[in-house]
Amino acid sequence: MSDPSWTQVVKTESPQPELKRALGRGLLLLFIVGDILGTGVYALTGQVAAEVGGAAWLPFLLAFAVATVTALSYLELVTKYPQAAGAALYTHKAFGVHFFTFIVCFIVMTSGITSAATASRAFAVNLTLGFALPSDNTVTMLIAVAFIVLIMLVNLRGVTQSVWLNVVLTLVELSGLLLVIMIGLWAIAGGDADLSRVVAFDTPEDKGVLLAVSTATSLAFFAMVGFEDSVNMAEETKDPSRIFPKIMLTGLGITAVVYVLISICVVALVPIGELAGSETPLVSAVEAAAPGFPIADLLPFISMFAVANTALINMMMASRLLYGMSKQKVLPGFLSKVQPKRQTPWAAILFTSALAVGLILYVSLDPEGSIVALLGGTTSLLLLAVFAVVNVTVLVLRRQPVEHKHFRTASFLPIIGAITCLYLVFPWTSGRPPGQYAIALALLAIGIILWAVERIFRRVSNRRASTR
């Protein structure tokens, strides 16, 4: 059965002025590119290479193909329903089941937390490298936790990210990646690289080629996520039904080209054995290409800008989403508490920050494990599950036409999108480590408990009110 309270969550809380439509083609493109670029390519290239060897570009290319098919489904939905709330809105319109809508919304929120935790770890690693601090697991863990606490304080203070700040950070991120590409191509042209490694498959002994490529693609998909966040900007975009299709696909194409070039340069410059164990693969590539070039000292700080932006955006999204669900009585009421002076959702911020810190502490228990890969893989696992649902909702909502013109994807593409997303979700096809499913299920269990507690308290409150 449909729950009317959720209708308010995915639409609007109360009558209020419409959002200003400030995003044109250029700003929307930079928003999408900036949202996709970040932690993934800076931190996971080495882990992808560990699965497939020198052909690290292939998983990024396959991840781009899967993301593009799903992006086409998002484009049909966002041009059909140019409103904020993204996957939660589409799920509600398609199925109208309160619990299912909640699960989708909560998964999106938890994916933001795992992404922020991944970014905090990458931030800590680059900080220790940039300032030549001891590369001890405990030191790195403490820095990552301190970074999340700093993000929490910024959130509590009420500082918001403007579109122009996103533009600045995007340009910083992109400049760092373009520098790596230019230095890499310069070294390749000078004969200082081994291009034969780029076409060499080197899979783990316990995996065949297909499973290794699937595992690497599941991991590389984390680098392609972010395009789905742009649909939440639909109400602030000028003529979204017309400009979204071309701009989103252009943004995906730009990032795919950057990622493929980066992976080719890194693999050609750094031996696979060294690359697979590196949490800063781009720094290793620059050091190999130009040992005396100062960019090797600068790149860790550029990387810190990139992952800091990722963490801040995701933690703000997660806390506001949790606050909104609580305010509409989908989650316990204490999560909607607002600090009177700063007017920030302090309870939701503290709760999401605690989850992020807990994740960092949990994955840091194994100093030999790939922490960034574990959290990044969990993020892609959660979002791939949501993307499978979104691909299905496209076909379901075809039965609900709208009056205005909108983008329409080919009917077979959402089917392919749902199948490929599920293929990269299931453990026997994706080759994901059990730790990713353990983290995802633990987060999902927390969400279900919160939902159940709220439903119980609501029923008790309703009974007490009816007996008065």
N, C-alpha and C positions, 0 to 999 in steps of 0.2 A: 504493500500500500504506500501511497505517496504521503509524505509528511509536509504539511504546509509551512512548518518553520524553516525547512531548508530552502524553500522558494525565496525566502527573504535573504538567505545567505548568498545565494548565487545571483540575486538581482540587486537589491538595495535595501539598506536598513530602514531608512526613512526618507521622505521627500527632501531633496536637497539640490542645489545648483548642479548642473552638468559639469563634467570635467572639461577643462580647456583643451581644445584640439590643437596642440602645439607641435606635434610631430609630422613633419613632411617627409619626403622621400629620403633626403640625406640623413636626417637625424634618426629615422627609423632604421636605415641601413647600418649606421654606426652602432645603434643599440643592439641589433641582432648580431653583428660581427663581434662586438665587445662582449656580449653574453656568452657566445660560443667559445671564443678564445679564452685561454686562461690555464687553469691547473692541469688539465688533461695533457696537452702537448708538452708543457714544461716538465711534468713529473712522470708521465706514463710511457714515454717513447721507449725507454729502456726495458720496461716490463713487457711491452708488446714484442720487442725484439727477442726477449728471452723465450717467447713461445714459438716464433716462426723464423728466427735468425735474421738474415739480411733483408728478407722480403717484408720488413716492417711496414712498408708503404701500403701493402695489400690490405691488411685489416682496416687501416684508416679509410681506404677507398671503399671497402665493403660497408663499413659503418656509415659512410656518407650516402651510399645507395639506400641503405635501410632507413636512414634519417630522412632522405628526400621523399621516399614513398610515404612515410608517416607525415611529413610536412605538407604533402599534397592533401592529405585528409584534414589536417589542421586548417589549411587554407580554405577548403570548402566550408568548414564549420565556422571559422572566424568571419568569413565574408557573408555567411548566411545569418549568423548571430553575432554582430559586431559589439559584443559586450565583454566586460571583464569576467574573470573566474575560470576561464579555460576548461580543462578536462572535467572539473566538477560540474560546470554548467551543462556541458554536452551530455554527460552521464545522466544528470537529473532530467533533462529534456527527453532523453531517449528511453529511460527505464522508470523514472519516478520512484525508485526504491530508496528510502532514506538511508538504510544501512549501507547499501552498495555505493551510494553517492558519498557517504561519509568515508568509506574505505578508500575510495579513489582520492578524495581530498586529503586524507591523512597521509597516504602514501606520497603524494606530491610534497607535503610538508616535511616528512621524514627524509625524502630524497634531498631536500634543501639542507637539512642538518648533516647528513652524511657527506654531502658535497662540501659544506663549510668545514667539517672535521678534516676532510682530505686536504683542503686548502690550507688549514692551519698547520698540518704536518709539513706540507711543502714549504710554507712560509718559514717554519722553524729550521728546516734543513738549509734553505738558502741563506737564512740569517747567520747560522753558524759558519757557513762557507764564506759569506761576504765579510764577516768580521773576524775570521780565523779563530773561531771558538772551538773548544774541544768537541769532536764529533761523537759524543757519548750519547747512548740511547736515553738515559735519564735527563740529560741536559736538553736534548731535543724535545722530549716529552713535556718538560716544564715550560719551555718556550712556547710550544704549541698550546698548552693550557692557558698560559698568560696571554697569548694572542686572542684566544676565544673570550677571555675575561675582558680584554680591552674592547673587543667588538661589542660585548654585552654593555659595557659602560657607555660606549658611543650610542648604542640603541636606547639606553635608559635616559641619556641626556636629551634625546629627541632630535638628533641630527639626521636629516634625510638626504638621500642621494638625488641630486638633480640630473636632468638629462645632460646638461653641459659638463658636469663632473664625470659622467659616464663617458662622454666624448673624450675628455682629457685622458682618463685612464685607459680607454681603448687605444688611443694613439700611442701611449707609452707601451702597452702590451704589443701592439702591432710593430712598433719600431724595433723592439727587442727581437722579435721573430724574423723580421726582414734583415736585420743585421746578421743573424745567424745564417740565413740563407745566402746572403751576399758573400760572407766570409767563407762559407762552405763551397759555394760555386767557384770562388777565386782559388781555393785550395785544389778543387777537382780539376780546374783548368790548368793549374800549374803542375799537375801530375803528383800531388801530395796525398792522394786518396786512392782507395782500392774499390773501384766500381764493380768489380766482380762479386763483392759481398752483397750488392743490392739485389741480385737475382738468386741468391743462395738460400735455400730452405734448410733450416737447422732446427728440427723440432725436438722436444724432450723425448727421452727413450720410452716413456710409458704412454705416449700419444702418437696416433697416426697424423698424417698431414691434415685431413679434414677436421679432426677434433682440435688440433693445435690452432688451425686458422679460426675455427669457431670461438675458441677460448680467447684468442688475441682480438678478434672482432668484438666480442662481448666487452672486453676491457677498453678497446679503442673507442667504443660507442660513448664512453664517458666524455671523451673530448668533443663529441658532436652535439651533446645536449646543450640546451640554452635557447634554441630556436623556439621551443614551445612557450617560453616565458613571454615572448613578444606578443602573444595573443592577448595577454592581460593589459596591453597598451592600446587595445582597439578603440576604447572610448576617448583616448587622447591622441588619436591619429586622424589626420585629415583624409577624408574619403577612404576609409579602410577597405571597403569592398573592392575598390578599384586598384589601389596601390600595393596592398599586402602581397598578392601573388608574386609579382615581379621582384619586389624588394626582398622577400624572405628567401626565394630561390637564388637570388643574386648573392645574398649574404652567406647562404650555405655553400655556394660555389666558390666564393672567395676563400672561406676558411678551409674547404677541402683542398684547394690548390696549395695553400700555405702549409697545411699538415703533411701533404704528400711530399712536398719539396723539403720540408724539415726532416722527415723520416729518412729520405734518400741521403741527404747531406750527413746526417748523424751516423747512419750505418756505414757510409763510405769512409768516414773519418775515424771512427772508433771501433776497435775489435769487439765482436759480439760478446765475448766473455767478460770484458770490462764494462761494456754497455749494460748488460743484463743486471749487473749488481749496482748500478748507479741510480740514485734518486735525483740527480741533477744531470741528466744526459746532455742537455744543450750546452752546459758549461764544459763538460768533457769534450764535446765536439769542437768548441771554439778553442780550447786549450791545445787540442791536437792540430787544428788548422793553422793557428797563429799564436804560438807559445808566448811571444812577446807583446801581443796586441792587448791594449788595456780593456777591451770589451770583456775579457775573461773575468776582470775584477768588477765590471759594471753589471754584467748579466744577472748575477744573483739578486741585485737590487731591483732590476727591471722585473725579474720573476716575482719578487716580493710584491710589487705593485699589482701584478696580474692576479696573483692568488688572493691578495688582500681584498681586491674588488669582488672576486668570486665569493669569498667568505661573508663579506658585509652584506651583499645583495641577498644571498641565500638565507642568512640569519634574520634579516629584516623581513623577508618574505615568510619564513617559517613562523616567526612570532606573531606577525599580523594575521596570518591565516588561522593560527590557533586561537588568537583573540577573537576573531570574527566568528568562528565556530562556537566558542563559549558564549559570546554575547547573544547568539541566536538559540542558546540552550541545547546545542548539539553536544557540547562538552561541559564538564563541571563549571559552575559559575565563578569560582575563584580565579579561573584563568582569564577572565575579562576585567580584572581589577586594573584601574588606571591611576597613575600617579597624578594627583591634582595639579601640581605646579608645572610639571613638564608635559603632562598630558600624553604619557607613554604607557603602553600595556605592560607594566612592570612584571606582573605575575607570569604572563606568557613568555616574556623575554628571559626571566630567570629559569623557567621550566625548559625552554628550548636550549638555553646555554648549558644547563645541567646535563641534558641528553648529549650534547656535543662533547662536553668534558668527559662524560662517562665513556663515550665511544673512543676518545683518544686514549684514555687510561686502559681500556680493555685491549685495544689492538697493540698497545705498547708493551704489553706483558710478554710478547714474543719478539725480542730484539732481532732475531734472525729472520723474521717474517717480513714480507713486503707490505708495509702498513698502508702506503699510498695506494697500492694495487688493490688491497682488501677493501678499503673504504670507497675507492673509485669504482670498483666492481660492484659493490653494494648499491651505490647510487644508480649505476646503469641498470642493474637488476630491477630496482624499484620502478624506474621510469619506463623501462621496456614493458613491464606489466601494464602500466597506465597507457602506453602507446598502443598496445594490443587492444585495449578497451576502446580507445579513441577511434581506431580503424573500424571497429565493429559498429560504433555509434553512427558513423557516417552513413552506413547502409540502412540502419534502423531509421534514422531521421529523414531519409529520402521519402518516407511516407508522410512527412510533415512539411509540405512546401511553404515557401514564403513569397510575399508579393514582389520584393525587389530582386534585381538580377544579382547573381553571385557566382563565384568560381565553382566549377564542378569537375572533380577528378574522374578518370575512367573507372568504371565499376569494378574492374578486376584488380586495380591497384590496392584498395583497402584490404582485399582478401589476401593478396601477397604480403602486405604490410603486417597484418595480424599474424599470419603464419610465420614470417621471418622473426618478428618480435618474440613470439612464443618459443621459437626455435632457440633463440639466444637467452631465454629465461630458464628453460628446463635443464637440470643438472646433467642428464645423460646425453644431451646434444651440445650444450654450451661449454662443458668442461670446467665450469666454475668450481672453485674450492668450497668445501662445506662451510667455511667461516662466513662467507657472504650470505648464505641462507640463514645461518644462525643469527647474524645481526639483523637481517631483514625481518625474520619471524619474531625476534625479541621486540623490535620496534613496533611491529604490527600488533603484538600482544598488548603492549602498553596502550596503544590506541583503542583496541577493543575493550580493555578494562575501563578506560575513561568514558567510552561511549555507554557501556553497561551501567556504570555508576551514575551517570547523568540520567539515564532512562529510569533507573530505580528511584532516584531522588525526585524526579519529576512526577512519577506515579504516586509516591507517598505524599508529595505536596498537593497534588490534585485531589487525593482522597481526603486530606485534612481540610482543604478548602470546601469540598462538597458537603462535609458533615457540619460545617459551621452554620 
